[in-house]
Amino acid sequence: MQAAENWDSSVLNIIARSGFVAKGVLVVLLFFSIVSWAIIADKYFALKRVRRQNGQFYRLFRGSGNLADLANSALRFRHAPFAKIYLTVFNEITQQGRHDPAGAAPTVKSFMPLSNHIIERAIGRSSLSEQSRMEKNLSFLATTASATPFIGLFGTVWGIINAFEAIGGARSTDLSIVAPGIAEALIATAMGLAAAIPAVIGYNYFVHLLRNLTSEVEEFSMELLGFIEQQRLITK
């Protein structure tokens, strides 16, 4: 009973008393947790910025009919997939289409039409590039969500093995002998869940947002293709 009274049950002291393997497991879990939270924060603000700039550029797109002016405006929206897709198409038109030799300012009527295949290929290439950029680092969240509970479980199993060895060595099943080892073992499971739960929530949340953004990009791509066809920049 005296041992139980003198036993300090604070988490930091439990960790300090744990073995080398248990501490190694906790360090790994702490790494996954810190990186996951950094990715969650970065991705949240990045996607929020993407949606805001997409909306700003889309309003300009709907109100402008001048290709060059719209391209210059698109340069200000470095994080907007809509703007990047438009710039990709604009560059394709200016590089492969022929300008008016009179040297007039480029408008929708100052370029030679291109084939539908070329424009669709440019839109598809830019869309895939933007989708890959927006999905960056999500795989780490998925890895954290799936791996950290098992890493924590490994630490728990290892700690329980050591606890039972201590019980056998003491030849006693008194709670003051059993409890410290079990508590040390369960810390790893708790840390594993603490790392995994935010990663699961963050991953599912961002996947949902990215699906919506992907749909919006596809809709904008179709609208952009229709705009180019309307301006007779695509050959029949």
Secondary structure, DSSP 4 states (H G I P E B T S, - for coil): -HHHHH----HHHHHHHS-HHHHHHHHHHHHHHHHHHHHHHHHHHHHHHHHHHHHHHHHHHHH---HHHHHHHHTT-TT-HHHHHHHHHHHHHHHHSPBPTT-PPP-TTSB--B-HHHHHHHHHHHHHHHHHHHTTTHHHHHHHHHHHHHHHHHHHHHHHHHHHHHHHHHT---HHHHHHHHHHHHHHHHHHHHHHHHHHHHHHHHHHHHHHHHHHHHHHHHHHHHHHHHTT-B--
